[in-house]
Amino acid sequence: MRKTILKGLLFVLLLLAGLRLTTVLLYPPNDIIRTWQRFYALEEGEAQILVVGSSHAYSTFDPEVVSRMTGKSCYILATNSQNTVQAYFNVKEALRYQRPEAVILEAISLNGNNNYRDGDTPDRDWKKESNIDGMRMGLPKLEAVMEQYQVRNWGYALFPIARCHGNWADVGVLNSNLEFFTRGVREYSSFRPSRTSMSRETAEKYREAAYDPTGWAVSETNQLHFSKLAGLCRKEGIPLYVVMAPMYDEYIRSINYASCTEQISALAGIEEVPFLDCNLHYDEIGLEAEDFEEKLRANQDRDIRAKMTSVGPHRDDFSFIIGDIDIRRFGSQGQQRTAALSLKLSEIELVKKIAKDAPILLLDDVLSELDSNRQNYLLGSIGDIQTIITCTGLDEFVKHRFEINKVYQVSEGTVACMNGV
């Protein structure tokens, strides 16, 4: 009898472990789920300041800057188009694992979006799915689903594997999830910065948008859950702040911003919650939809003093996407190095095409991080190009696969030409 019970328990444990592994592998590899997974990996006290809200939060509140300004660690539990309903459940879930000293609610989450049952947002909408998916199974998740979903869709919301089973066929998703959960969780950042200038096309769309002076209203469900959030923070003895993140000037002019801030300020006042509007310091922040030339002229004196140009394409980063995955965040060192080398090889072909001549290629210790296949491909691609390679040692594969004209050794500050190579 005892053996039968033990076998039964072992079977249940293996079944649960298998379900957990399957769920991990099949999860959509999106930023919201990974934001939650990174949160669960935090050590105690690593979220002294907790930021919740919409994309305005995760694209403007840089945890490193907040930490430098306050001396407190900061983490962002914010997601795309998230409203205060889900923000409340985010905080409720977060308090099971962390004890923040302050909670910041990004004010735009107090908008007209109604994620309540039978609300404006359909149940099977990514704005709801993504908010729920990353949370661990527990009472806050169950409450969030019951609050925002019709009964017939509870299973759909609680068990993402039911709608993500097709990911078995996507090797890229499986590899990305496996790599993320085995070694990428601690390296993930929930901060995804926004550009400091709006594209000309986007700015034009906002200029052409019809202005609706009555268009802004905080939904009743957001008002209700803001009161719940304020009550929860009071109960836990945690200060709550409502902060309006910086916005582009064109966006501000396209909405009834005065009405927006008046309503939010009134709600915050009722709950005795401090409200800070960063756009009152608009000129200092400078998120303006202006032309590049205008920004260059405006920053000229400061750039001369700093001896660097503060605006321009050189301030942007490249993103290498494989199967909707940003390999800069989730790729291995070999994948990241391969992407960088691919860009360099493309530049070589571009120079050949335009200048009608081959450039000199400099490679700084790149071979050590590549497997044999990638080494072969790289060396085979540059056989007709004058190349200077720096490395920590002459490996056999370099001697045998690549023709070396001269070798110089640097030792104790002395450079010497090595003969007989």
C-alpha positions in Angstrom: 0.0 0.0 0.0 2.8 2.4 0.9 4.6 1.6 -2.3 1.4 2.4 -4.3 1.0 5.7 -2.6 4.7 6.6 -3.2 4.4 5.7 -6.9 1.3 7.8 -7.1 3.0 10.8 -5.6 6.0 10.3 -7.8 3.7 10.2 -10.9 2.0 13.4 -9.8 5.3 15.2 -9.2 6.6 14.1 -12.6 3.4 15.1 -14.3 3.5 18.6 -12.7 7.2 19.0 -13.6 6.4 17.9 -17.2 3.5 20.4 -17.4 5.8 23.2 -16.0 8.6 22.4 -18.5 6.0 22.3 -21.4 4.5 25.6 -20.4 7.9 27.2 -20.1 8.9 26.0 -23.6 5.6 27.0 -25.3 5.2 30.4 -23.8 5.1 33.2 -26.4 8.6 34.8 -26.0 7.2 38.3 -25.4 8.6 41.1 -23.2 5.6 41.0 -20.8 6.0 37.4 -19.8 9.8 37.8 -19.4 9.3 40.9 -17.3 7.3 38.8 -14.9 9.9 35.9 -15.0 12.7 38.4 -14.3 10.7 39.8 -11.4 10.3 36.3 -9.8 14.0 35.9 -10.0 14.7 39.0 -8.0 16.4 38.7 -4.7 14.6 40.1 -1.6 14.9 43.9 -1.6 15.7 44.3 -5.3 12.4 46.1 -5.9 12.5 48.9 -3.3 10.6 51.1 -5.8 8.0 49.3 -8.0 6.7 51.0 -11.1 3.4 49.8 -12.7 1.3 51.0 -15.6 1.4 51.1 -19.4 4.2 51.4 -22.0 4.7 55.0 -21.0 6.1 53.5 -17.8 8.5 50.9 -19.1 9.8 53.3 -21.9 10.5 56.3 -19.7 11.3 55.2 -16.1 14.9 54.0 -16.4 15.5 51.9 -13.2 19.2 52.8 -13.2 18.4 56.5 -13.3 15.7 56.1 -10.6 18.2 54.2 -8.4 20.9 56.8 -8.8 18.4 59.6 -7.9 16.9 57.8 -4.9 19.5 55.4 -3.8 16.8 52.6 -4.0 16.6 49.6 -6.3 13.8 49.9 -8.9 11.8 47.4 -11.0 9.2 48.0 -13.7 6.1 45.7 -13.8 4.5 47.6 -16.7 3.1 46.3 -20.0 1.6 47.5 -23.3 -1.7 49.3 -23.0 -2.1 48.2 -19.4 -4.7 50.0 -17.4 -5.2 50.4 -13.6 -7.3 47.3 -13.4 -4.3 45.0 -14.2 -1.9 47.4 -12.4 -3.8 46.7 -9.2 -3.4 43.0 -9.6 0.2 43.4 -10.6 0.9 45.1 -7.2 -1.1 42.5 -5.4 0.9 39.7 -6.9 4.2 41.6 -6.4 3.6 42.0 -2.7 3.7 38.2 -2.3 7.4 38.3 -3.2 8.8 41.8 -2.6 8.3 44.5 0.0 8.7 47.8 -2.0 9.2 51.0 -0.1 7.2 52.9 -2.7 4.8 52.1 -5.6 4.6 54.4 -8.7 1.5 54.2 -10.9 2.1 55.7 -14.4 -0.9 58.1 -14.9 -1.8 57.2 -18.4 -3.0 53.8 -17.1 -5.9 55.8 -15.7 -7.5 56.1 -19.1 -10.8 55.3 -20.8 -9.8 51.7 -21.5 -12.3 49.3 -20.0 -10.8 45.8 -19.3 -13.7 44.8 -17.2 -16.0 41.8 -17.9 -18.0 42.6 -21.0 -15.9 45.8 -21.4 -14.5 47.5 -24.5 -11.6 45.1 -24.8 -12.5 41.6 -26.1 -11.6 38.7 -23.8 -9.4 37.1 -26.4 -7.3 40.2 -27.0 -3.5 40.3 -26.5 -3.8 43.3 -24.2 -5.5 41.1 -21.7 -3.7 37.8 -22.5 -0.2 39.3 -22.2 -1.0 40.9 -18.8 -2.2 37.7 -17.3 0.2 35.2 -18.9 3.3 36.1 -17.0 1.7 35.9 -13.5 2.2 32.7 -11.5 -0.9 30.7 -10.7 -2.2 32.0 -7.4 -5.0 34.0 -5.9 -4.1 37.3 -7.5 -4.1 35.7 -11.0 -7.4 34.0 -10.3 -8.9 37.3 -9.1 -7.5 39.1 -12.2 -9.1 36.6 -14.5 -12.4 36.6 -12.7 -12.5 40.4 -12.8 -11.6 40.8 -16.4 -12.9 37.7 -18.2 -16.3 36.2 -18.8 -16.7 32.8 -17.2 -16.5 30.9 -20.5 -13.0 32.3 -21.1 -11.5 31.6 -17.7 -9.7 28.5 -18.9 -8.4 30.3 -22.0 -6.9 33.0 -19.7 -5.5 30.8 -17.0 -3.8 28.2 -19.2 -1.9 29.9 -22.0 -0.6 26.4 -23.1 -4.2 25.8 -24.5 -3.7 28.5 -27.1 0.1 28.3 -27.5 0.4 24.6 -28.3 1.3 25.4 -31.9 4.6 26.7 -30.7 5.9 23.1 -30.8 6.4 23.7 -34.5 8.5 26.8 -34.0 12.1 25.8 -33.2 13.0 29.4 -32.7 10.5 29.9 -30.0 11.5 26.7 -28.2 15.2 27.6 -28.3 14.6 31.2 -27.2 12.5 30.2 -24.2 15.0 27.4 -23.2 17.9 29.8 -23.4 16.0 32.6 -21.6 15.0 30.4 -18.7 18.3 28.6 -18.3 20.6 31.6 -18.4 18.9 34.8 -19.6 16.5 35.6 -16.8 19.0 37.6 -14.6 20.2 39.5 -17.6 16.8 40.7 -18.8 15.7 44.3 -18.3 12.1 45.4 -18.0 13.1 48.9 -19.2 12.6 49.4 -23.0 13.5 53.0 -23.7 11.6 55.2 -26.1 13.3 57.4 -28.6 13.8 61.1 -27.6 12.3 62.3 -30.9 9.2 61.4 -32.8 9.4 60.5 -36.5 8.2 63.1 -39.0 5.5 60.7 -40.2 4.1 60.0 -36.7 4.2 63.7 -35.8 2.2 64.5 -38.9 -0.4 62.0 -38.0 -0.9 63.6 -34.6 -1.1 67.1 -36.2 -3.8 65.9 -38.6 -5.8 64.0 -35.9 -9.1 65.6 -35.1 -9.0 67.2 -31.7 -11.9 66.1 -29.4 -12.2 68.3 -26.4 -14.4 65.8 -24.6 -12.4 62.7 -25.7 -10.6 62.0 -22.4 -12.3 60.2 -19.6 -11.1 57.9 -16.9 -13.2 54.7 -17.1 -15.3 53.7 -14.0 -13.4 50.4 -13.7 -10.1 52.3 -13.6 -11.4 54.6 -11.0 -12.6 51.6 -8.9 -9.3 49.8 -9.1 -7.3 52.9 -8.4 -9.2 53.2 -5.2 -8.5 49.5 -4.5 -4.8 50.1 -5.3 -4.6 53.1 -3.0 -6.4 51.1 -0.2 -4.0 48.2 -0.6 -0.9 50.4 -0.4 -2.4 52.1 2.7 -3.0 48.8 4.3 0.5 47.6 3.7 2.0 50.9 4.7 3.6 51.6 1.3 3.5 55.1 -0.2 1.7 55.3 -3.6 2.5 58.0 -6.2 0.8 58.8 -9.5 3.3 60.1 -12.0 2.5 61.3 -15.5 5.4 60.2 -17.7 7.0 62.7 -20.2 5.2 62.8 -23.6 5.9 64.2 -27.0 4.6 67.7 -27.6 2.6 66.7 -30.6 0.8 63.9 -28.6 0.0 66.4 -25.8 -1.5 68.8 -28.3 -3.6 66.0 -29.9 -5.5 65.2 -26.7 -7.4 67.2 -24.1 -4.4 67.2 -21.8 -5.8 69.7 -19.4 -9.0 67.6 -18.8 -6.8 64.5 -18.5 -4.6 65.9 -15.8 -7.5 67.5 -14.0 -9.4 64.2 -13.7 -6.3 62.3 -12.6 -5.3 65.0 -10.1 -8.9 64.9 -8.7 -8.8 61.1 -8.3 -5.4 61.2 -6.6 -6.6 64.0 -4.3 -9.6 61.9 -3.2 -7.3 59.0 -2.2 -4.7 61.5 -0.8 -2.1 60.2 -3.2 0.6 62.6 -4.5 0.4 63.3 -8.2 3.4 64.5 -10.2 3.1 65.7 -13.8 6.5 65.4 -15.5 5.2 67.4 -18.5 5.1 70.6 -16.3 8.9 70.3 -16.8 8.4 69.8 -20.5 11.1 72.2 -21.7 13.7 70.5 -19.5 12.8 67.0 -20.7 12.6 68.0 -24.4 10.5 65.1 -25.9 9.7 67.2 -28.9 8.6 66.2 -32.5 11.0 68.5 -34.2 13.3 68.2 -37.2 16.8 66.8 -36.9 18.4 70.1 -38.1 16.4 72.1 -35.5 17.7 69.8 -32.8 21.3 70.2 -34.0 21.0 74.0 -33.9 19.4 74.0 -30.5 22.1 71.7 -29.0 25.1 73.3 -30.8 26.5 75.2 -27.9 26.1 72.3 -25.4 27.6 69.9 -28.0 30.6 72.1 -28.5 31.2 72.2 -24.7 30.8 68.5 -24.4 32.9 67.8 -27.6 30.3 65.4 -28.9 27.1 65.5 -30.9 24.1 64.6 -28.7 21.6 63.9 -31.4 21.7 61.9 -34.6 21.7 58.4 -36.0 25.0 57.6 -34.2 23.0 57.7 -31.0 20.7 54.9 -32.2 21.3 51.1 -31.7 20.9 48.3 -34.2 18.5 45.6 -33.4 19.0 42.1 -34.9 15.7 40.2 -34.9 15.5 36.4 -35.5 12.0 35.1 -35.4 10.7 38.2 -33.5 13.5 37.7 -30.9 16.0 40.5 -30.2 19.2 38.5 -30.0 20.9 41.4 -28.2 18.8 40.5 -25.2 18.3 36.8 -25.6 21.0 35.6 -28.0 24.0 33.7 -27.0 27.5 35.3 -27.2 28.2 33.3 -30.4 24.9 34.5 -31.9 25.5 38.1 -31.0 29.1 38.0 -32.4 27.8 36.3 -35.6 25.3 39.1 -36.1 28.0 41.8 -35.6 30.3 40.0 -38.0 27.5 39.6 -40.6 27.0 43.4 -40.5 30.8 43.9 -41.0 30.8 41.5 -43.9 27.9 43.4 -45.5 29.8 46.6 -45.1 32.7 45.1 -47.0 30.5 44.2 -49.9 29.0 47.7 -49.8 32.5 49.4 -49.9 33.5 47.1 -52.8 30.4 48.1 -54.7 30.8 51.8 -54.2 34.6 52.3 -54.0 35.5 49.6 -56.5 38.1 48.5 -54.0 38.4 46.1 -51.0 38.9 47.7 -47.6 41.4 46.5 -45.0 39.6 44.4 -42.4 40.5 44.5 -38.6 39.3 41.6 -36.5 39.9 41.9 -32.7 39.9 38.4 -31.1 36.7 37.3 -32.8 37.5 33.7 -33.5 37.6 32.5 -29.9 33.8 33.0 -29.4 32.8 31.2 -32.7 32.3 27.5 -33.2 34.2 25.7 -35.9 31.4 26.1 -38.5 31.2 29.9 -38.0 35.0 30.1 -38.0 35.2 28.3 -41.4 32.5 30.5 -42.8 34.2 33.7 -41.6 37.7 32.7 -42.8 36.3 31.6 -46.1 34.5 34.9 -46.6 37.6 37.1 -46.2 40.2 35.1 -48.1 40.6 37.8 -50.7 40.7 40.7 -48.3 43.7 42.1 -46.5 43.0 41.3 -42.9 44.7 42.2 -39.6 43.7 39.8 -36.8 44.5 40.3 -33.1 44.3 37.2 -30.8 45.8 35.9 -27.6 47.5 32.9 -29.2 48.2 31.3 -32.6 45.7 28.4 -32.6 46.2 25.5 -35.0 43.0 26.3 -37.0 44.4 29.7 -37.9 47.7 28.2 -39.0 46.1 25.5 -41.1 43.1 27.4 -42.6 44.4 30.9 -43.2 47.4 32.1 -45.1 49.4 34.4 -42.7 52.0 36.7 -44.2 53.4 38.2 -41.0 52.9 37.6 -37.3 53.8 40.2 -34.6 54.0 39.3 -31.0 53.3 41.8 -28.2 55.0 40.9 -24.9 55.7 43.1 -21.9 55.2 46.3 -24.0 57.5 45.1 -26.8 56.4 44.3 -30.4 58.5 41.8 -32.3 58.1 40.3 -35.7 57.9 36.5 -35.6 59.8 34.7 -38.4 59.2 31.3 -39.8 55.5 31.5 -39.8 
